Amino acid sequence: MSCLQTIQDYGLRSIGFGERLLPRSDFTLCEQFTLIGSGMIWNIYFGVMALATGFFLATAVALGKASSRKWLRKPSEWFIFIFRGSPLFIQFFFAYFLFLSLKKTYPMFDAFTSAWLGALIVLFLNTAAYSGEIFYGALRSIPKGDIEAADAYGMSGWSRFRRIVWPTMLRLAWPAYTNEAIFLFHATTLVFFSAFPAWQQRGDALYYASYFADKTFNPFVPYPILAFYFILLTLVIVGVFGLINKQLNRHLPVARKAKIRFRLNLAR
């Protein structure tokens, strides 16, 4: 079988298109690259959906924590504390058994016990908590002069938030938020270890990498391939977020523009 035929057969297997059965023996490098790359579709799905939805919840949580009203501030503080204070893997574990218990009473929760929805909800809440703390710190760092200038121009309420507070918050938070986005995409590999089952054996990239490692008794081929895909994904994220960062800082002198830099993080 040629490599092109392998790509046609297995390139979209993780989402239900192509060959149903996995190769059983005589694994080629092309098969491993193709199937692990196919599984990356799910990792990208989890990361993009959690990041896109978590962004708005994170903004609301940051505003709630910065609020002077206790009924808004306290729930936001506890939300951030719980999801930042507990391991992501434990959150997967408890969420699965919560949805499983609800499913026994309410059949409508059946979809929540699958990885495509249940695991996504956990990632969404987790990244919202971390991003909310980042945005809260940015809110606290907004120069008072900007707010006073907005007041002098007669801006208040929604107009001041939309035109001054929110853009400044994003500009200050964006480098740290980029790191959170990278970590989120890396954290999608934990879905494989969580209790959430893959739908019809159509798992993520780590699912296929583990399959080849188990069958060949050689983890030194599939896992480096998996790392290679995530390195490429990280470069794409840095590139896209870098362009957004330039747009957010386009009005500033070159010397004052915040730049995104690679930093080694041994722990989150």
C-alpha positions in Angstrom: 0.0 0.0 0.0 1.4 3.4 -1.0 1.6 6.3 1.5 -1.0 8.2 -0.5 -3.4 5.4 -0.3 -2.7 5.2 3.5 -3.6 8.9 3.9 -6.8 8.4 1.9 -7.8 5.4 4.0 -6.8 6.7 7.5 -6.5 10.5 7.2 -9.9 11.1 8.6 -10.5 7.9 10.5 -10.7 9.7 13.9 -13.9 11.5 12.8 -15.5 8.4 11.1 -14.3 8.5 7.5 -12.2 5.9 5.9 -11.1 2.4 7.0 -12.8 1.2 10.2 -10.2 -1.4 11.2 -6.8 -0.3 12.4 -3.7 -1.9 10.8 -2.6 -5.0 12.8 1.0 -5.7 11.8 3.8 -4.5 9.6 3.3 -0.9 10.7 4.8 1.7 8.4 6.0 5.1 9.3 3.4 6.6 7.0 0.6 4.7 8.9 1.8 6.1 12.2 2.1 9.7 10.9 -1.3 9.5 9.3 -3.2 8.0 12.1 -1.6 10.1 14.9 -2.2 13.1 12.7 -5.8 12.0 12.2 -6.2 11.9 16.0 -4.9 15.5 16.2 -8.2 16.6 14.8 -9.8 15.8 18.2 -7.1 17.6 20.1 -7.5 20.7 17.9 -11.3 20.4 18.4 -11.0 20.3 22.2 -8.5 23.2 22.3 -10.3 25.5 19.9 -13.8 25.0 21.3 -12.6 25.3 24.9 -10.6 28.4 24.2 -13.3 30.1 22.2 -16.0 29.6 24.8 -13.8 29.9 27.8 -12.6 33.3 26.7 -16.1 34.9 27.3 -16.6 33.1 30.6 -13.1 34.2 31.7 -13.9 37.8 30.9 -17.1 37.6 33.0 -15.3 35.9 35.9 -12.5 38.5 35.8 -15.1 41.3 35.9 -16.9 39.5 38.7 -13.8 39.1 40.8 -13.0 42.8 40.3 -16.5 43.9 41.3 -17.2 45.7 44.5 -20.4 43.7 44.9 -19.9 40.6 47.1 -22.5 38.5 45.4 -20.5 38.8 42.2 -17.0 38.7 43.7 -17.3 35.7 45.9 -18.6 33.2 43.3 -15.9 34.3 40.9 -13.2 33.9 43.5 -14.4 30.4 44.5 -14.7 29.4 40.8 -11.1 30.4 40.1 -9.9 28.8 43.4 -11.5 25.5 42.8 -10.5 25.0 39.2 -6.9 26.4 39.7 -6.5 24.6 43.0 -7.3 21.0 41.8 -5.6 18.9 39.2 -7.2 18.8 35.8 -7.1 15.0 35.7 -9.2 14.9 39.0 -11.6 17.3 37.4 -12.1 14.9 34.5 -12.6 12.1 36.9 -15.3 13.8 39.1 -17.0 15.3 36.1 -17.4 11.9 34.4 -19.0 10.3 37.4 -21.2 13.3 38.0 -22.5 13.1 34.4 -22.8 9.3 34.8 -24.9 9.7 37.9 -27.1 12.3 36.2 -27.5 10.1 33.2 -29.1 7.3 35.3 -31.9 9.8 36.4 -32.0 12.0 33.3 -31.3 10.3 30.0 -30.7 13.7 28.4 -27.2 13.6 30.0 -26.1 10.6 27.9 -24.1 12.8 25.6 -22.3 14.4 28.5 -20.6 11.0 29.3 -18.8 11.1 25.9 -15.5 12.7 25.5 -16.6 15.1 22.7 -18.9 16.9 25.1 -18.1 15.9 28.7 -14.3 16.4 28.4 -14.9 19.6 26.5 -16.9 21.1 29.3 -14.1 20.3 31.8 -11.5 21.9 29.6 -13.8 24.9 29.1 -14.3 25.5 32.8 -10.6 24.9 33.6 -9.3 27.3 31.0 -11.9 29.9 32.0 -10.6 29.8 35.6 -7.0 30.3 34.6 -7.7 32.9 31.9 -10.1 34.7 34.4 -7.2 35.1 36.8 -5.0 36.4 34.0 -7.7 38.9 32.9 -8.3 40.0 36.5 -4.6 40.8 36.9 -4.7 42.8 33.7 -7.8 44.7 34.9 -5.9 45.6 38.1 -3.0 46.8 36.0 -4.9 49.3 33.8 -3.4 52.7 34.3 -5.6 55.0 36.2 -4.8 57.7 33.7 -6.7 55.8 31.0 -9.8 55.6 33.2 -9.6 59.3 34.2 -9.2 60.2 30.5 -12.3 58.3 29.6 -14.2 60.0 32.4 -13.0 63.4 31.1 -14.4 62.5 27.7 -17.7 61.7 29.3 -17.5 58.0 28.9 -19.2 55.8 31.5 -20.6 52.3 31.9 -20.6 50.1 28.7 -19.1 52.8 26.5 -16.0 53.1 28.8 -15.7 49.3 29.1 -16.0 48.6 25.4 -13.6 51.4 24.2 -11.1 51.7 27.0 -11.2 49.0 29.7 -11.6 45.8 27.6 -9.1 46.6 24.9 -6.5 47.7 27.5 -7.2 44.5 29.5 -6.6 42.3 26.4 -3.4 44.2 25.5 -1.9 43.7 28.9 -3.1 40.1 29.3 -2.4 38.8 25.8 1.2 37.4 26.3 0.2 35.5 29.4 -3.0 34.4 27.7 -1.0 33.0 24.8 0.9 30.7 27.2 -2.5 29.6 28.6 -3.7 28.7 25.1 -0.5 26.6 24.5 -0.9 24.8 27.8 -4.6 24.2 27.0 -3.8 22.4 23.7 -1.2 20.3 25.5 -3.7 19.5 28.2 -6.0 17.9 25.7 -3.8 14.8 25.8 -5.2 14.2 29.3 -8.6 13.3 27.7 -7.1 10.0 26.7 -6.4 9.2 30.4 -9.7 10.4 31.6 -12.7 8.2 32.2 -14.5 9.7 29.1 -14.6 7.1 26.4 -13.6 7.7 22.8 -16.5 7.4 20.4 -16.3 4.1 18.5 -12.5 3.8 19.0 -12.0 7.1 17.2 -9.7 8.7 19.7 -7.3 11.6 19.8 -3.6 11.6 18.9 -2.4 10.0 22.1 -4.9 7.2 21.6 -3.2 6.2 18.3 0.3 6.8 19.6 -0.4 4.4 22.5 -1.9 1.9 20.1 1.3 1.8 18.0 3.5 1.7 21.1 1.6 -1.2 22.5 1.6 -3.2 19.3 5.3 -2.6 18.4 6.7 -2.5 21.9 8.6 0.5 20.7 7.4 3.9 22.2 10.4 5.7 20.6 8.6 6.1 17.2 5.0 7.0 17.9 5.5 9.4 20.8 8.2 11.5 19.1 5.7 11.8 16.1 3.1 12.9 18.6 5.5 15.5 20.0 6.3 16.7 16.5 2.7 17.4 15.8 2.3 19.3 19.0 5.4 21.4 18.3 3.9 22.3 14.9 0.6 23.2 16.6 2.4 25.3 19.2 4.2 27.3 16.4 0.8 27.9 14.7 -0.7 29.2 18.0 2.3 31.5 18.6 2.0 32.8 15.1 -1.7 33.5 15.2 -1.6 35.0 18.7 1.4 37.0 17.8 -0.6 38.6 14.9 -3.4 39.4 17.3 -0.9 40.8 19.8 0.4 43.2 17.1 -3.1 44.3 16.3 -3.8 45.0 19.9 -0.6 47.1 20.3 -0.7 48.8 16.9 -1.3 52.2 18.4 1.7 52.1 20.7 5.3 53.2 19.9 7.6 50.3 19.0 9.5 50.5 22.2 6.4 50.0 24.4 4.8 47.1 22.5 4.5 43.9 24.5 6.2 41.0 22.8 5.4 37.3 23.2 8.4 35.4 24.3 9.1 31.7 24.8 9.5 30.8 28.5 10.2 27.4 30.0 7.4 26.4 32.4 8.1 23.3 34.4 4.7 23.6 36.2 1.5 25.5 35.5 
